[in-house]
Each structure stands twice: as structure tokens, then as C-alpha cells.
Amino acid sequence: MRKKVWIIIGILIVMIGIFAIGIWLGQPDNQKMNQVAGVSIKIKEGTLTNTGATIIITDTTDKN
């Protein structure tokens, strides 16, 4: 009986580990994803609240 409990606990630990690694590897790299040459985005100082913010997007390229 004890052996079965330890086997079940071991299987659960392995499954949780695999699930956690899957989530970790699935996270996007925000630094790479948000980099666009000539375009920047920032939050206007003093406008960040629990319900919103004012965002300033600056485009210094000649592209539309």
C-alpha cells in the first residue's frame, strides 16, 4: 500500500514539473517581441491607474 502511494506521489511530481516547464517555455520573450526599429511606446507619467493609462507611441520612421 505504501509503495503505491509513493509511486502516485512521484508521478504527480513529474507531471507538475512537466506542466511547469511547458508554461515556462511557452512564455513569449517580451523584449524581442516589442522591439521595432524607430518605434517606441511608453506610459505617460502620472497616468497609470488600476483602470487605465495614457500610452504614448512615437514613430520616427518614414513608413506608414
C-alpha positions as CSV (number, residue, x, y, z in Angstrom):
1,M,0.0,0.0,0.0
2,R,2.8,2.5,0.9
3,K,4.6,1.7,-2.3
4,K,1.6,2.6,-4.4
5,V,1.2,5.9,-2.5
6,W,4.9,6.8,-3.2
7,I,4.5,5.9,-6.9
8,I,1.4,8.1,-7.2
9,I,3.2,11.0,-5.5
10,G,6.2,10.5,-7.8
11,I,4.0,10.5,-10.9
12,L,2.2,13.7,-9.7
13,I,5.5,15.5,-9.1
14,V,6.8,14.5,-12.5
15,M,3.5,15.7,-14.1
16,I,3.6,19.0,-12.3
17,G,7.2,19.5,-13.3
18,I,6.4,18.8,-17.0
19,F,3.4,21.2,-16.8
20,A,5.6,24.0,-15.2
21,I,8.3,23.6,-17.8
22,G,5.7,23.8,-20.6
23,I,4.4,27.0,-19.2
24,W,7.8,28.5,-18.7
25,L,8.9,27.6,-22.3
26,G,5.7,28.9,-23.7
27,Q,6.1,32.4,-22.3
28,P,7.0,35.0,-25.1
29,D,10.1,37.0,-24.8
30,N,8.6,40.4,-24.4
31,Q,11.9,42.2,-25.0
32,K,12.3,40.7,-28.5
33,M,8.6,40.9,-29.3
34,N,8.3,44.6,-28.6
35,Q,11.4,45.8,-30.4
36,V,10.6,47.7,-33.7
37,A,13.3,50.0,-35.1
38,G,12.2,53.6,-34.9
39,V,9.1,53.0,-32.9
40,S,8.8,53.4,-29.1
41,I,5.9,53.1,-26.6
42,K,5.8,54.5,-23.1
43,I,3.2,55.3,-20.4
44,K,2.7,59.0,-19.8
45,E,4.0,59.8,-16.3
46,G,1.3,60.2,-13.7
47,T,-1.5,58.5,-15.7
48,L,-1.1,54.9,-14.7
49,T,-4.1,53.7,-12.5
50,N,-5.8,50.4,-11.7
51,T,-8.2,51.0,-14.5
52,G,-6.1,52.5,-17.3
53,A,-3.2,54.6,-18.5
54,T,-2.3,57.1,-21.2
55,I,0.1,55.5,-23.7
56,I,2.4,57.5,-26.0
57,I,3.6,55.8,-29.2
58,T,6.4,57.6,-31.1
59,D,7.2,56.6,-34.7
60,T,10.3,58.2,-36.1
61,T,10.3,56.1,-39.4
62,D,9.0,57.3,-42.8
63,K,6.8,54.2,-43.1
64,N,3.0,54.1,-42.6
